[in-house]
Amino acid sequence: MTKVRVYELAKELNMSSKELIEKIGDLDFDISSHMSSIDEDEAELIKELLDEADRNNTEKKKGKNHTNMDIKKDMENKDKKDEFDALGEIQEVIEDDNTIIKIGQNIIVRDLADKLGVNASQIITKLIGLGVMANQNQNIDADTAAIVADEFGKTLVVEDEKSDVDDIFDLDHEDNPKDLRQRPPVVTVMGHVDHGKTSLLDAIRQTKVTVSEAGGITQHIGAYSVNVDDKKVVFLDTPGHEAFTSMRARGASITDIAILVVAADDGVMPQTIEAISHAKAAEVPIIVAINKIDKPTANIDRIKQELVENDLLPEDWGGETITVPVSARDKTGIDELLEMILLVAEMQELKANPNRNAVGTIVEAQLDKGMGPMATVLVQKGTLKVGDMVVSGTSSGRIRAMFDDKGKRVKKVGPSMPVVILGLSEVPNAGDLLYVADNEKIARNYAQRKKEQLREEQLKSRSKVSLEDLFEKIKEGEIKDLNIIIKSDVRGSMEALSQSLRKLDTEEVKINIIHGSVGGITESDIMLASASNAIVIGFNVRPNLNAIEVAKREEVDVRTYRVIYEAIEDIQSAVKGMLAPKIVEEVLGRAEVRATFRLPNGNTIAGIYVLNGKVTRNSKIRLLRDDIVIFEGAVSSLKRFKDDVREVLAGYESGIGLENYNDLKEGDMLEAYILKEVER
Ligand SMILES: Nc1nc2c(ncn2[C@@H]2O[C@H](COP(=O)(O)OP(=O)(O)OP(=O)(O)O)[C@@H](O)[C@H]2O)c(=O)[nH]1
């Protein structure tokens, strides 16, 4: 017997395959997709059944100007190319027709009564007739409401509120390539402390920006733009990779180009290396500004050599990294730097559609006593205008006024441009997106939904990678790369560890060492891990107190080891899903060594002050000097005044001795911990 494809039948019936599948869902046909096929007989039967359903429906709604079915029919009978117009017409019909009422997925009985122009008690009576017990303040679903509405001679249309709100999540919506226009690059300046980040930003501003106009606002707004010939370059005003990465950890990637400032008299330093890792992790191209070339001790070639050692091969040495010698003090090299920024931007083909509802990112926000919530927005797509209804996180409102980076009032701004907006209901979060909504209802709905989402998110934890659940995530295809940050006490062990870990690549998961350096685990390492969904491995080093707190908040998995082999074994087992039940440590607290005393027997006792948590007699102690682990061992004595004690709490002093260790020094940090067996 001839077979008919579902989509063919749908076409014959003037409906979409989806609609047809839905309609015959209850009948006993084996149909799952538009490509399923059915016998000709079955197709005939379906046609008959649908016809019948259609007739019933028409009869039921006789006497009404327009029923849902009529409206649909109207639409279906139009040519495909007219469909869009038809939708508009239908919308108008719905607006005009007073027999049609529109509701969301649910409605409160009282509201339904209002819409139907009847008493709530009449609705309640009808509901009882349907076997639904509801008082006037209770919600009923749209299906029930439709039956009740029908009884009062009205047709109910369910408006998809969700799609209204989802419309403004238009960020992922691909703009038509023909609507895209070139946009200015957004630049962040990074580098080691005192290498001249702020001076460089100031030098650029001073050479390129004219003074602010009176009457505007004059404070710095977190970003500014400069004109280079007839083009613009936008600089984010908070230098440093910490700000860059904390924005990225919140999901905001607004930087197109990173300027790495390296002082020509100092060279590549730890934070330079960190900045390189941070920019690379974000896949942002780096331009190196070799600063302070006015200094007699400046040595540009040495800097280039050091860049090579860090995988940045200068262009004039045959590589791809653009380097520009500058002096922020003398304002030399600034024009060349700006030209290079434009060149790199050109290669990136930075484009956005200026003719659409704007989407931007909050760069900075604060509460101004006089003006209320103020936020600097970097527009990413579209054009932001005064009077636009905007929403960012749980904050929404109509833009009352806007000021550009020169403090001048503006009416509208396009892609890549920073602008201060007034009119939000509350101070939004830096790093959050800001959307323009079509109307106030959508904006308020969105903000409300965001509030609910936030609550939900607070309840369930975010899914950051951890060794515990790594294998599950690999299996589910959620993770294809395991990003790792390594911190260690000496360079040699860091290199050995990264080499060994790289060899653990499997077909399912690739191991990337996104940053490795010498020193304790810092807040910056944790933020990089958070933004890049990485885990942090410390070898002979520990996180400082700040880092511990941030790791907890950002849910970053930090693992510390004293033996390289154990680190490798853990990662290997995690990749294979065989992380054995393990003994984990629980940190009890930290204490600082404030004084040391030598006993006549040669042993040393440290006078300590417990900073947080507690230190107990049976805890193990890790001795840290600059967050590097110097010694690990047991407590030999714990005393307050002359008495032995079981524990000492935060805020108290005591004397402590360590088993087999006497080289305690003032300023050392003692971390107390216990080992616990946990089930996995
Ligand atoms: N000679 C000379 N000194 C400079 C130059 N650029 C900056 N400096 C000096 O270097 C010091 C540090 O400059 P900043 O701009 O504060 O450096 P930074 O990188 O922003 O420092 P942090 O914000 O503390 O990380 C200041 O004393 C500047 O005056 C330069 O081109 N030449």
The ligand as an ORCA input file, in Angstrom:
! r2SCAN-3c Opt
* xyz 0 1
  N      59.826     57.211     33.359
  C      58.594     56.760     33.194
  N      57.817     56.489     34.271
  C      56.578     56.029     34.067
  C      56.058     55.806     32.768
  N      54.812     55.316     32.893
  C      54.544     55.238     34.202
  N      55.604     55.662     34.916
  C      55.697     55.728     36.374
  O      55.586     54.420     36.901
  C      54.869     54.433     38.125
  C      53.683     53.480     38.058
  O      52.762     53.931     37.064
  P      51.232     53.572     37.140
  O      50.615     54.097     35.924
  O      50.671     53.954     38.462
  O      51.344     52.009     37.057
  P      50.183     50.948     37.162
  O      50.625     49.802     36.352
  O      48.899     51.571     36.822
  O      50.257     50.595     38.667
  P      49.141     49.917     39.568
  O      47.829     50.572     39.242
  O      49.625     50.205     40.961
  O      49.175     48.464     39.219
  C      54.445     55.876     38.353
  O      55.358     56.460     39.235
  C      54.552     56.510     36.993
  O      54.863     57.872     37.049
  C      56.923     56.130     31.650
  O      56.578     55.973     30.480
  N      58.153     56.582     31.935
*
